[in-house]
Amino acid sequence: MRIAVLATLSVAAVLLAAPSLAQAPQKVALDKSQIRFGFKQMNVPVEGRFRKFDATVSFDPKKPEATKAEFEVEIGSIDLGNSDGETEAKRKAWLNVDAFPKAKFTAASVKAIGPGRYEATGPLTIKGVTQSVTAPFTFVEAGGLRTVEGSFGLRRLPFRIGEGPWADTDTVADDVSVRFKFVIPSPQ
């Protein structure tokens, strides 16, 4: 009888734990994921990306409000397709990589805004400045993978990106678009 009770309690514990296993934090598959950005310099579109970032996500599409997600970007991994531009972007007036090597976003809240569509809001810290951003995204689960894709806009000057003479928005626009795609293995 005691063994049957222990067995029953063990099975119940596993069943109760199953939903939290789906919520367990998962690492983003970096080889399939990307963070890209775009802006205009002298009214010419410029595209770039960050090669190194880390993200941990716990997301249940049935309970988006329970999401836990943190993203850290190694700012020095900036890729503009031009080594001179990358060197300049890392300097103090721009990203100041020596003093602020990482940018960070934490999803403080996530809500559904339609079928397969969600919105994450939280603090984004770049160059020691924190601003709240809202990023709409889509979520698709297929082939054992979860894919999250979205975008958001930000203004560079409140983050002190492009100080001094570079604060002139006639040369480099204040508006920056950020696009992301994160691929995460589906929970088992």
N, C-alpha and C positions, 0 to 999 in steps of 0.2 A: 504494500500500500504506500509506504513512504517513497519507494522508487517511482511509483506511478505519479505521485504528487510532484516530486522533483522533476520528472520528465515533463509533466504538464506545465509546470512553472517555467521550465527551460524553453519549451516550444512557445509559450505565451511571450516570454521575454524576447525571443528572436522575432516573432511577429510584430511586437510593439516597436522593436528597434528598426524594422525594415523601412518605415517612412523616413527615419532620421538618416539611414544609410543613403537614401536618395538625395538627402540634403548635405551629405558630407562634402567638404570643400574639394574641388577638383582643380588641378593645374591645367592651364591652357596649353594646347599643343602648339608650341612656338613655330614649328616648321610649316604649319598650315594657317597661321594667324598673321595679322598685320595691323600696324597703326600708320596711317598716311595723313598728310596735311597739305593744304594748298593756300596760297596767298598771291597777291599781285605786287610786283616790283616794277615801278615806272609803267604801270598799267599792263604789264606782261604777266600772264599766269606762271607761277612757279609751283612745282610739285616736289614733295619730299616724303621721307618716311623715317621711322626709327627702327634700327635693326635689332636692338636689345630691349626687351621688356619682360616683366613677369606679372602673372595674374593668377589669383586664386578666386574661384567662383563657386558658390553654393546656390543653385537656382532650381526651383520647382515651378514649372509653368502653371500649376494648379494653385500655388501659394506664392505669387511673386513678392508679396509684402514681406515674406520671411527671407528674402535674398540677402546673402552676405557676399560682397565682392570687393576686392582690392586690386588695384593696378598700379605698378611702378614702372616708370620708363627711365632707362639710362639715357639722359639727355646727350651725353657725348657720343652716342651711337647714331646721331643725326646723319642722314644720307640725302644730300641734295643733288647727287650726280656730278658734283663739282668740288674738288678738294679745297680750292680757294674760298668758295662760299661756305663750306663746312667749317673751315678754320675761323672765318669771320664770325659765323653764327655761335661758335663756342666761347667767344670773347666776352669780357665783362659787360659791355654795352648791350649785348644781345641775350644769350642764355646763361652766361657766367657759370660755365660748367665746373670750374675749379671750386667755387663756393657752393654751388647748388647742383650736384651731380645727378639728382633724380627728381622727377615730377611724380606726383601721386594723386590718384583718384580713388575715393571710397564711395560706394553706393550707399547713401543714407536711407534712401527709399526707392522702391520699385513698384510700379503699378501697371496693370493691364490697361491698354487703350484701344484694344480691338483684337480680333482673332489672330494669334501669333505675333501681336504687336505690343510692345511694352515701352515704358519710359523710366529711366533711372535718373535720379537727382542726388547730388552730393557735392562735397567739397573737392575741388581740383587745386592742387598746390604746385605752382611753377615759380622758380626763382624766389622762394620764400614768401610768396603772396598767395593767399587762398581766396578763391571765389567759388560761389555755387554755380554749377552747370547742370543742365538737363539734357539728357541724351536719349532720344527715341531710338528704339532698336527692334529688329525682328528676331524671332527665334524659330529655328527649324531643327527637328530631330529626325535623322535618317541614317541608315547604314552604320549604326553604332556610334554616331557622332552628333553632337549638338553644335549648331552654328548660330552665332549671335553676330548680327551686322547692323551697324548704325552710323550716325554722324551727329555732330553738333558744331555750332559756331562759337567762336570766342573772339574777344578783342585783345590784341597783344599789349597795348599800352597799360591797362590796369595791372598786368603782370610784370611791368617794367621790362618788357622785351623790346629792345630798340630804344635805348636811352640817349640823351644828349641830342646831337644832330640827327640821329636816326629816329627820333620821335616825329619827324616830319612825315605825315601820312601821304604827301604828294609823291614821295619817293617809294616808300613801302607802306602798303595799305594796312590799316588797323585790323581789318577783318581777316580772320583765319578760319578755314574750314578743316575739321578733323573728321576722318573716316576710319572706322575700325571694323575688323572682322576677327572674331575669336572662335576657334574650333576647340571643343572640349569633348573628351570621351564621354559617352553616355554612362551614367552610373549603372553598376551591375545589379 
